[in-house]
Amino acid sequence: MSVAAFIIEPQDRDFYVPVASEAFFCKCWIPASIELKLQYIPLFQSGVDIQKDDLPLLFQELSHLMNWSKQNLSKEDGLHLCSRVDFLKTKLTEAFSEEGVIVFIG
């Protein structure tokens, strides 16, 4: 299993963003989410719909996650997590340039 983001009912485009393998998500993302008391990121494991209005809080959580990873993960795991977060943020920004988009992350 893995965690990924994709657009629900895409209009003429492909959108698939790998976020983390299930093992890496449980090893790195979940402990940070618990310690930081994050709202959205723990929901990635079971799946959550994200709308444009959710981005400010989600991006804030992703920034907290990146900061946490730099202090609490090995260099390799931290770099991997941060590269995935950066890619996810970039792709979500692109996806929500269109109105009415819903992205499922799970």
C-alpha positions, -999 to 999 in steps of 0.1 A, spaced: 0 0 0 10 36 -4 -3 71 1 -8 92 -30 -28 122 -42 -51 123 -72 -79 145 -86 -114 132 -82 -131 135 -116 -102 150 -135 -110 172 -165 -86 163 -193 -55 158 -173 -36 132 -153 -27 139 -117 -10 114 -95 14 124 -68 31 97 -47 33 108 -11 48 79 8 49 41 10 27 28 38 57 17 58 74 51 55 42 69 63 38 49 95 75 52 104 79 89 98 47 108 90 24 94 117 48 99 147 53 136 136 15 140 132 9 127 167 36 147 184 26 179 165 -12 172 169 -18 177 132 -53 176 118 -50 167 81 -19 146 77 -31 117 99 -61 114 77 -39 106 47 -36 71 60 -74 63 55 -80 90 29 -93 125 28 -107 149 2 -89 182 0 -104 214 -14 -87 247 -22 -99 262 11 -80 235 30 -46 244 15 -35 271 40 -39 248 70 -26 218 51 5 237 39 11 249 74 10 213 87 33 202 59 58 229 69 56 218 106 62 182 94 93 192 74 107 211 104 100 182 127 117 157 103 149 177 102 152 174 140 139 139 145 147 117 115 179 104 100 193 126 73 182 102 46 147 99 58 144 136 64 156 144 29 132 119 14 102 132 34 110 168 26 114 161 -11 80 144 -12 64 173 8 79 199 -16 66 179 -46 32 175 -31 29 212 -23 39 221 -59 15 197 -75 -14 208 -52 -8 244 -60 -10 235 -97 -41 213 -92 -60 241 -74 -53 266 -101 -86 253 -116 -119 259 -98 -140 231 -84 -111 206 -80 -111 180 -53 -79 161 -45 -81 128 -27 -50 120 -6 -49 84 7 
